[in-house]
Amino acid sequence: MADRPSKDPLGARLQELRSAYRERLNDELAAITRLAEEAVNQTDAAESITLLGQKLHKLAGSAGTFGFHRLGSHARQLEQRIQEWLDGSASAASLNLIAFTQDLKTLQFHLGADEAASRSISVEHTGQEPEPDSPLIAVVERDEILAKYIAHQLESFGFLVRCYHDPQAFLVNNDGSTDLLLLDHRSGAAESVSTSTEHWQMLLKDVQCPVIFMGGHEDFFVRLEAVRAGADGYFVKPLNIPKVAKKITQSIRKQRQHNERILIIDDDAELISHLQTVLTKEGMVVEILSDPTRLINTTAEFQPELLLVDLNMPEVTGDELASMIRQFDQWNNLPILYLTREQSQEVRAHALLSGGDDFINKPISDDYLIKTCRNRVRRQRDMQQAISHDGLTGLLRHANIKDALETELQGSRRSGNPLSVVMLDIDHFKQVNDTYGHALGDIVISTVGTLVSQHFRRSDRLGRYGGEEFVVALPNCDAKTAYTLVDRLRQAFAEISFVERSRRFVCTLSAGIADTQTFPDTTAEQLLDQADAALYRSKNAGRNCVSIASEPKESQ
């Protein structure tokens, strides 16, 4: 009879690591006591005491992480006594080795106390939901007509929408497939009653998707209520649907971002293995490194979004590694956190000046580790997003989309798969600005950005080339397939009405496509030129259409 496989292999791995660490402790405590006893009989015990301090430092840093908190705390106190003697802040006489050896034997007592008080340590794991073909938005709105209007407009942006009269109806029918909840913050409450923060916190505590509130007025306290309820945003009615759609797209994309990439550098094999398992269990991609000499190569190959570096290692210090990383321009903004029990303000200040960003104090709580790493990576991504993406559309900026196109072209040549490049332009956009003003013109541009984000794959590279022009790079996609995708986008945009006071108008798109099957030996710039020439064919054909560059020497 075969053993039944574990339903949580990572959880089982955590327990295995704790058990292995516990088995190591007996030998480690015996070695510490033996080293102290040897020092008692030595004329010059400085070397042995230094080694003893290193062993206690390692024990103090790792024991609490594995749940042996009393042991780790007492080891830290003993380490501090040794450090004071080594620093010269305490006299030799104050370190009575015979008495100190007796104190070391109490480590075994604290270990037993930890085991008697121990309880299982678990890390909550949230499984990722499969991505639907179209993002599913749940709209909770008491006004049935308004709900249908919002749904109709959001469907124009490529969303699948379900409407509910009140939050309870959504909760009863929610099967976990909802990608975002758009919620009237007064839903389910009487007109004269302000819904409390506690009410929303309790109501939404099991909702896993991003939440956006909407309401009839805006003030500090309404926004504060939304924040305390965990909402991503708050919009005032009447809703500016293009702005709401843009925010929805951003929230969903952030929710679906690829897993965080963490590189951990530490000489304690058990500790870094434990940290790796904890973070991996939460869906992060983790690389561990015990040999600091491989730092540069590993960082270049793995491309981490966060470095966790032990501040005190035998051959090299964490702040030296941070300084080394900062010598490379491409890693100048890479977040670096030190793993340490160091309490000296001078040492910590020097470590920060060397290039580190902050500290995670040992022993390390699993929950604190997870939240700190996740927050650091998300803040780093937000900063990179602000640098590389256009603020109005959320798409790559001019220089970044050109770099992305070059990267995709190189990948296409290596794999032999086709690459299509699309140039898009809003028809008669100058007339929109002249007639309705630049503010409404910005809404039109933003709408195209949102539609582009919704209608293409996550692997596609999307950019605002400048003004009302856009560029899309579609890897593993020939011109014929690209035509179908782009024409669907063109039709969706043409169905959207823009309203300025009592005036209503629509805009259209023209597009040109070029692919590497038709132009196999061109550079990225030349491929863009061919797509641009095809775009002008669409313009000359009456606009609101898509053209494919089909002749290698096609010119404007």
C-alpha positions in Angstrom: 0.0 0.0 0.0 1.5 3.3 -1.1 1.7 6.3 1.2 -0.8 9.0 0.5 1.0 12.1 -0.9 1.0 15.2 1.3 -1.7 17.8 0.4 0.8 20.5 1.5 4.3 19.5 0.6 5.7 22.9 1.5 4.1 22.7 4.9 5.6 19.3 5.4 9.0 20.7 4.3 8.8 23.3 7.0 8.2 20.7 9.6 11.1 18.6 8.3 13.4 21.6 8.6 12.3 22.3 12.2 12.9 18.7 13.1 16.4 18.7 11.5 17.2 21.9 13.3 16.1 20.4 16.6 18.3 17.3 16.1 21.2 19.6 15.4 20.7 21.6 18.6 21.9 18.8 21.0 25.2 18.6 19.3 25.5 22.4 19.0 24.8 23.0 22.7 27.3 20.3 23.6 29.9 21.9 21.4 29.3 25.3 23.0 29.7 23.9 26.5 32.8 22.0 25.5 34.4 25.1 24.0 33.8 27.1 27.2 35.2 24.3 29.4 38.4 24.3 27.2 38.7 28.0 27.6 38.7 27.7 31.4 42.0 25.8 31.2 43.7 28.1 28.7 46.2 30.8 29.6 45.0 33.0 26.7 41.4 32.2 26.0 40.7 35.1 23.7 40.5 33.0 20.5 38.2 30.4 22.2 36.0 33.1 23.6 35.8 34.8 20.2 34.7 31.5 18.6 32.3 30.9 21.5 30.7 34.3 20.8 30.3 33.4 17.1 28.5 30.2 17.9 26.2 32.0 20.4 25.5 34.6 17.8 24.5 32.0 15.2 22.3 30.2 17.8 20.7 33.5 18.9 19.8 34.3 15.3 18.3 31.0 14.3 16.7 29.5 17.4 13.8 32.0 17.6 13.0 31.6 13.9 12.4 27.9 14.4 10.3 28.5 17.4 12.9 28.2 20.2 12.4 31.7 21.6 13.6 31.3 25.2 16.8 29.5 23.9 17.5 32.2 21.4 16.9 35.0 23.9 19.2 33.5 26.5 21.9 32.8 23.8 21.7 36.5 22.9 22.3 37.6 26.5 25.3 35.3 26.7 26.6 36.6 23.4 26.3 40.2 24.6 28.4 39.4 27.7 31.2 38.0 25.5 30.9 40.9 23.1 31.3 43.4 25.9 34.5 41.7 27.0 35.8 41.5 23.4 35.0 45.2 22.9 36.9 46.2 26.1 33.8 47.6 27.7 34.1 45.0 30.5 37.1 43.8 32.4 38.5 40.3 32.0 37.6 39.6 35.6 34.0 40.3 34.9 33.9 37.4 32.5 34.2 34.6 35.0 34.6 31.6 32.7 33.7 29.1 35.3 30.4 30.8 36.2 29.9 31.5 32.5 30.2 27.8 31.7 27.6 27.1 34.3 25.3 29.7 32.7 25.8 28.0 29.3 24.3 24.8 30.7 21.0 26.6 31.3 20.6 26.7 27.5 19.5 23.1 27.7 16.9 24.1 30.3 15.5 26.9 28.0 15.4 24.4 25.1 13.2 22.1 27.2 11.0 25.0 28.2 10.6 26.0 24.6 9.6 22.5 23.7 7.1 22.3 26.5 5.5 25.5 25.4 5.8 24.9 21.6 2.9 24.9 19.3 2.7 24.3 15.6 3.7 27.2 13.4 1.7 27.6 10.2 1.9 30.1 7.3 -1.4 30.9 5.6 -1.3 30.0 1.9 -3.6 31.5 -0.6 -3.9 29.6 -3.9 -4.0 31.5 -7.1 -7.3 31.5 -9.1 -7.1 30.6 -12.8 -7.3 33.6 -15.1 -10.6 33.9 -17.0 -10.7 34.9 -20.7 -12.1 38.2 -19.6 -11.8 39.8 -16.1 -14.9 39.4 -14.1 -16.2 42.5 -12.3 -18.9 42.4 -9.6 -20.9 45.6 -9.4 -22.9 46.1 -6.2 -25.3 49.0 -6.7 -28.8 49.5 -5.3 -30.0 51.5 -8.3 -30.8 48.9 -11.0 -30.7 51.3 -13.9 -27.4 52.8 -12.8 -26.0 49.3 -12.3 -26.9 48.3 -15.8 -25.4 51.5 -17.1 -22.1 50.9 -15.4 -22.1 47.3 -16.5 -22.7 48.3 -20.2 -19.9 50.8 -20.1 -17.5 48.4 -18.5 -18.3 45.7 -21.0 -17.1 48.1 -23.7 -13.7 47.9 -22.1 -13.6 44.1 -22.4 -14.8 43.3 -18.9 -17.4 40.6 -17.9 -19.8 42.2 -15.4 -22.3 40.8 -12.9 -24.5 43.1 -10.9 -25.9 42.7 -7.4 -28.4 44.7 -5.4 -26.5 44.5 -2.1 -23.3 43.0 -0.7 -25.0 40.0 0.8 -26.2 38.9 -2.6 -22.7 39.1 -3.9 -21.3 37.2 -1.0 -23.9 34.4 -1.4 -23.1 34.0 -5.1 -19.4 34.7 -5.1 -17.6 31.5 -6.1 -14.1 33.0 -6.0 -13.9 33.8 -9.7 -14.5 37.6 -9.3 -11.5 39.7 -10.3 -12.6 42.9 -8.7 -15.5 44.2 -6.6 -16.9 47.7 -7.5 -19.1 48.6 -4.5 -21.5 51.4 -3.6 -20.4 52.2 0.0 -24.0 52.8 1.0 -25.3 49.5 -0.4 -27.4 47.7 2.1 -27.7 50.7 4.4 -30.7 53.0 5.0 -30.4 56.4 3.4 -30.0 58.1 6.7 -27.5 55.7 8.2 -23.8 55.9 7.6 -22.3 52.4 7.2 -19.6 51.9 9.8 -16.0 50.9 9.1 -16.5 47.8 11.3 -19.5 46.7 9.2 -17.4 46.8 6.0 -14.4 45.2 7.5 -16.6 42.3 8.7 -18.5 42.1 5.5 -15.4 42.1 3.2 -13.0 40.1 5.4 -13.3 37.0 3.2 -13.3 38.8 -0.2 -10.0 38.1 -1.8 -10.2 40.3 -4.9 -9.4 44.0 -5.0 -12.3 46.3 -3.9 -13.1 49.8 -5.2 -15.8 51.9 -3.4 -18.0 54.4 -5.1 -20.4 56.9 -3.5 -22.4 60.0 -3.8 -20.0 62.4 -2.1 -16.4 62.8 -1.2 -14.7 63.9 2.0 -11.9 62.9 4.3 -14.0 60.5 6.4 -15.5 58.7 3.4 -12.1 58.0 2.0 -10.8 57.0 5.4 -13.7 54.5 5.7 -12.7 53.1 2.3 -9.0 52.8 3.4 -9.9 51.1 6.6 -12.1 48.6 4.7 -9.1 47.7 2.5 -10.4 49.4 -0.7 -8.0 50.1 -3.5 -9.8 53.3 -4.4 -12.9 55.5 -4.1 -14.8 57.2 -7.0 -17.5 59.8 -6.7 -20.8 59.5 -8.7 -21.5 60.2 -11.4 -18.7 57.9 -12.4 -16.1 58.8 -14.9 -16.2 55.4 -16.5 -12.9 55.6 -18.4 -11.1 56.6 -15.2 -12.8 53.8 -13.3 -11.9 51.3 -16.1 -8.3 52.4 -15.9 -8.2 51.9 -12.2 -9.9 48.5 -12.5 -7.3 47.4 -15.0 -4.4 48.6 -12.8 -5.8 46.9 -9.7 -6.3 43.6 -11.5 -2.9 43.7 -13.2 -1.3 44.4 -9.8 -3.2 41.5 -8.3 -2.0 39.2 -11.2 1.7 40.3 -11.2 4.3 37.6 -11.4 5.6 36.2 -8.2 8.2 38.1 -6.2 11.8 37.2 -6.8 13.9 37.1 -3.7 17.7 36.3 -3.3 18.8 35.3 0.2 22.5 35.4 1.2 23.5 33.8 4.5 26.0 31.4 5.8 23.5 29.5 8.0 22.3 26.7 5.8 19.4 25.7 7.9 18.2 29.3 8.4 18.2 30.2 4.7 16.5 26.9 3.8 13.8 27.7 6.3 13.4 31.3 4.9 13.3 29.9 1.4 10.5 27.5 2.3 8.5 30.1 4.1 8.6 32.5 1.2 8.1 29.8 -1.4 5.0 28.6 0.4 3.6 32.1 -0.2 4.2 31.9 -3.9 7.5 33.8 -4.1 10.4 32.6 -6.2 13.5 32.3 -4.0 17.1 31.7 -4.7 19.5 31.0 -1.8 23.2 31.7 -1.8 25.7 30.6 0.9 28.8 31.4 -1.1 29.1 35.2 -1.4 31.7 35.0 -4.2 28.9 34.0 -6.5 26.9 37.2 -5.7 27.4 39.0 -9.0 26.8 36.1 -11.3 23.8 34.9 -9.4 22.2 38.4 -9.3 22.8 38.8 -13.0 21.2 35.4 -13.8 18.4 35.4 -11.3 17.4 39.1 -11.6 16.0 39.4 -8.0 13.6 42.1 -7.0 14.9 42.0 -3.4 18.1 41.0 -1.6 18.1 39.6 1.9 21.7 39.7 3.2 23.1 38.5 6.5 25.0 41.4 8.0 27.6 39.3 9.8 29.3 36.5 7.9 32.7 35.0 8.5 34.5 36.0 5.3 32.6 39.0 4.1 30.0 41.4 5.7 26.6 42.2 4.4 27.4 45.9 4.0 30.4 45.0 1.9 28.1 43.0 -0.4 25.7 45.9 -0.5 28.4 48.3 -1.6 29.5 45.8 -4.3 25.9 45.6 -5.7 25.7 49.4 -5.8 28.7 49.6 -8.1 26.4 48.3 -10.9 24.0 50.9 -12.4 21.4 48.3 -13.2 21.1 47.3 -9.5 21.4 50.8 -8.0 17.7 50.8 -7.0 17.5 47.1 -6.0 16.1 46.9 -2.4 18.6 45.4 0.1 17.5 44.3 3.6 20.0 43.1 6.2 19.3 40.0 8.3 20.9 40.7 11.7 20.7 40.8 15.5 23.1 43.7 15.5 21.9 46.4 17.9 24.8 48.9 17.6 23.4 52.1 16.1 26.9 52.9 14.7 27.2 49.6 12.9 23.6 49.8 11.6 24.1 53.4 10.4 27.3 52.3 8.5 25.4 49.4 6.9 22.8 51.8 5.6 25.4 54.2 4.2 27.0 51.2 2.5 23.9 50.7 0.3 21.4 48.8 2.4 17.8 50.0 2.8 16.7 48.5 6.1 17.0 45.7 8.6 15.1 42.5 9.5 16.0 41.6 13.0 16.7 38.0 14.0 14.9 36.0 15.2 12.6 36.4 12.2 8.9 35.9 12.4 7.5 34.1 9.4 4.6 36.5 9.1 6.8 39.6 9.4 9.2 38.2 6.8 6.4 37.5 4.3 4.8 40.9 4.7 8.1 42.8 4.6 9.3 41.1 1.5 6.0 41.4 -0.3 5.7 45.1 0.6 9.2 45.9 -0.4 8.8 44.3 -3.8 5.5 45.9 -4.4 6.9 49.4 -3.6 9.8 48.7 -5.9 7.4 47.7 -8.7 5.4 50.8 -8.1 8.5 52.9 -8.5 9.6 51.1 -11.6 6.1 51.5 -13.0 6.2 55.2 -12.4 9.6 55.5 -14.2 8.9 53.3 -17.2 5.2 53.8 -17.8 3.1 56.7 -19.1 1.0 58.3 -16.3 -2.0 58.9 -18.5 -2.4 55.5 -20.1 -0.4 53.1 -17.9 1.5 51.9 -21.0 5.3 51.9 -21.6 6.8 55.2 -22.4 8.4 56.0 -25.8 11.9 54.9 -25.0 10.8 51.9 -23.0 8.5 50.5 -25.7 11.4 50.8 -28.2 13.7 48.9 -25.8 10.9 46.3 -25.3 10.5 45.9 -29.1 14.3 45.3 -29.5 14.2 42.7 -26.8 11.2 40.9 -28.4 12.9 41.0 -31.8 16.0 39.3 -30.4 13.8 36.7 -28.8 12.0 36.1 -32.0 15.2 35.5 -33.9 16.4 33.0 -31.3 13.2 31.1 -31.2 12.2 31.4 -34.8 8.7 32.4 -33.7 7.0 35.3 -35.5 6.7 38.8 -34.0 4.2 41.4 -35.1 4.4 45.1 -34.5 1.3 47.4 -34.5 1.2 51.1 -34.9 -2.1 52.7 -33.7 -3.4 56.2 -34.1 -6.5 58.0 -32.9 -8.3 59.5 -36.0 -8.9 63.2 -36.1 -7.6 63.6 -32.6 -6.7 67.3 -33.1 -10.3 68.0 -33.7 -11.2 66.4 -30.3 -8.8 68.7 -28.5 -9.9 71.8 -30.5 -13.6 71.1 -30.0 -13.8 69.6 -26.5 -10.6 70.7 -24.9 -7.4 68.9 -23.8 -9.0 67.5 -20.6 -11.5 65.4 -22.6 -8.8 64.6 -25.1 -6.8 63.1 -22.2 -9.8 60.9 -21.3 -9.9 59.7 -24.9 -6.2 58.8 -24.8 -6.6 57.1 -21.4 -9.5 55.1 -22.8 -7.4 53.7 -25.6 -4.7 52.8 -23.1 -7.2 50.9 -21.0 -8.6 49.1 -24.0 -5.1 48.2 -25.3 -4.4 46.7 -21.8 -7.6 44.7 -21.9 -7.4 43.4 -25.4 -3.9 41.9 -25.5 -2.1 39.2 -23.7 0.0 39.7 -20.6 3.1 38.7 -22.6 2.5 41.5 -25.2 4.4 44.7 -24.9 2.2 47.8 -24.9 3.4 51.4 -25.2 2.3 55.0 -25.9 4.6 56.1 -28.7 3.7 59.8 -28.3 0.7 62.0 -28.5 -2.2 59.9 -29.8 0.1 57.2 -31.2 0.5 53.7 -29.7 2.8 50.7 -30.3 2.1 47.1 -29.6 4.7 44.3 -29.9 3.0 40.8 -30.2 5.5 37.9 -29.7 4.7 34.6 -31.2 2.0 36.2 -33.4 1.9 36.6 -37.1 0.3 39.5 -39.0 -2.9 37.6 -39.8 -3.5 36.8 -36.1 -2.5 40.3 -35.1 -5.0 41.7 -37.5 -7.9 39.8 -35.8 -6.8 41.1 -32.4 -6.3 44.7 -33.5 -9.5 44.9 -35.5 -11.4 43.7 -32.4 -9.8 46.5 -30.5 -10.8 49.0 -33.2 -14.4 47.9 -33.1 -14.6 48.1 -29.3 -13.2 51.6 -29.3 -15.6 52.8 -32.0 -18.6 51.6 -29.8 -17.6 53.9 -26.9 -19.4 57.2 -26.6 -17.7 60.2 -25.0 -20.0 62.9 -23.4 -19.2 66.5 -22.8 -22.1 68.2 -21.2 -25.0 67.5 -23.6 -22.7 66.7 -26.5 -21.9 63.1 -27.3 -19.2 61.9 -29.8 -17.2 58.8 -30.8 -13.7 58.4 -31.9 -12.1 55.7 -34.1 -8.7 54.1 -34.5 -6.5 53.4 -37.5 -3.7 50.8 -37.4 -0.8 49.3 -39.3 0.8 45.9 -38.8 4.2 44.5 -39.8 5.6 41.1 -38.9 9.0 39.3 -39.0 7.6 36.7 -41.4 7.2 39.3 -44.1 10.3 41.3 -43.0 12.7 38.7 -41.6 15.9 40.6 -41.8 14.9 44.1 -40.6 15.9 45.9 -37.4 13.4 47.0 -34.8 13.4 50.5 -36.2 12.8 49.3 -39.7 9.9 47.1 -38.5 8.4 50.1 -36.8 8.7 52.0 -40.1 6.9 49.3 -42.0 4.1 49.3 -39.5 3.9 53.1 -39.7 3.7 52.9 -43.5 0.9 50.4 -43.1 -0.8 52.8 -40.7 -0.7 55.6 -43.3 -2.3 53.2 -45.8 -5.2 52.9 -43.3 -5.4 56.7 -43.0 -5.5 57.1 -46.8 -8.1 54.4 -47.1 -10.6 56.5 -45.1 -9.4 55.7 -41.5 -11.1 53.4 -38.9 -9.4 50.3 -40.4 -6.4 48.1 -40.1 -3.8 47.4 -42.8 -0.9 44.9 -43.0 2.4 45.7 -44.5 2.9 43.1 -47.2 5.7 44.3 -49.5 9.3 44.3 -48.2 10.0 47.7 -49.8 6.7 49.3 -48.9 7.3 53.0 -48.2 5.1 55.9 -47.2 
